[in-house]
Amino acid sequence: MLKRNRIPVLSMIIIILGCIAVLVPVYWMIATSLKPTPETFKNPPTLWPTEISFDAYKNVLGNYSVGTFFKNSSIIVISSTLLTLLVSTMAGYGVSRFKFKGRGAFLAFVLVTQMFPSVIMLIPYFRILKLYHLINTYLGIIIVYISFQTPLCIWLMYSYFETIPKELDEAASIDGLKQWGIFRKIVLPLSLPGLASTGIYSFINSWNEFQFAMTLTTKDNMKTISAGIGLMIDDTMINWNDMMAASLLASIPLIIVFFFAGLTAGGVKQ
């Protein structure tokens, strides 16, 4: 009995420590964004601003092209997420429902592509996009984001389609539905939670991506929000207050996506 009681307590301790590890950086980011600049560099640091200041938010909205950064990110991320979902859903469904030669090799190849760090593809991507005049374009970055997100998304959708009984396909086929009708009317509605999870992964991965967005856009007016925040580091100092304020603003779309995706998945489950 004593051992059984220890398990929930240990789990609770682990959960609390995990929450602290996640929430402390968020708390520090909020506190820093509300501090006057001199207080940010005070030693020892203050846990909460002695005088709340919104100067950082005014600087971010007034001195930086935050609206342009948000617009660029929205166009690139939404487009790449939707196209990634389209490709990964079709591929995942095809691999799950059809038996063809090389099926196992295809799945293995898709998985192997995730073993290599994305940084090794940076120079090839840059050279290819430059060759086709796609540097500083939405299309160029969208293609890059789709290429390194699709493999894992295929596996996510394939795994989810595998949980949907194939007997439903057979029953629908007996009722006269063709393969496309089975997918559209039977399988796709049941896979909405999987689509929501895959979409969240793709959206977050694209929204937070910094390396490719910074390298493949040389003009400030084409930077995404993550790359735009990097512009707040100048030659003499790091504008911590502005960066923290901009980071908080940049997290708002992620919170919205989590909220609505949770409602969608929960509604389907019910």
Stockholm file with secondary structure:
# STOCKHOLM 1.0

chainA/1-270         MLKRNRIPVLSMIIIILGCIAVLVPVYWMIATSLKPTPETFKNPPTLWPTEISFDAYKNVLGNYSVGTFFKNSSIIVISSTLLTLLVSTMAGYGVSRFKFKGRGAFLAFVLVTQMFPSVIMLIPYFRILKLYHLINTYLGIIIVYISFQTPLCIWLMYSYFETIPKELDEAASIDGLKQWGIFRKIVLPLSLPGLASTGIYSFINSWNEFQFAMTLTTKDNMKTISAGIGLMIDDTMINWNDMMAASLLASIPLIIVFFFAGLTAGGVKQ
#=GR chainA/1-270 SS CHHHHHHHHHHHHHHHHHHHHHHHHHHHHHHHHTSCHHHHTCSSCCSSCSSCCCHHHHHHHHHSCHHHHHHHHHHHHHHHHHHHHHHHHHHHHHHHHCCCTTHHHHHHHHHHGGGSCGGGGHHHHHHHHHHTTCTTSHHHHHHHHHHHHHHHHHHHHHHHHHTSCHHHHHHHHHTTCCHHHHIIIIIHHHTHHHHHHHHHHHHHHHHHCCHHHHHSCCSGGGCCHHHHHHTTBCSSCBCHHHHHHHHHHHHHHHHHHHHHHHHHHHHHHC
#=GC SS_cons         CHHHHHHHHHHHHHHHHHHHHHHHHHHHHHHHHTSCHHHHTCSSCCSSCSSCCCHHHHHHHHHSCHHHHHHHHHHHHHHHHHHHHHHHHHHHHHHHHCCCTTHHHHHHHHHHGGGSCGGGGHHHHHHHHHHTTCTTSHHHHHHHHHHHHHHHHHHHHHHHHHTSCHHHHHHHHHTTCCHHHHIIIIIHHHTHHHHHHHHHHHHHHHHHCCHHHHHSCCSGGGCCHHHHHHTTBCSSCBCHHHHHHHHHHHHHHHHHHHHHHHHHHHHHHC
//
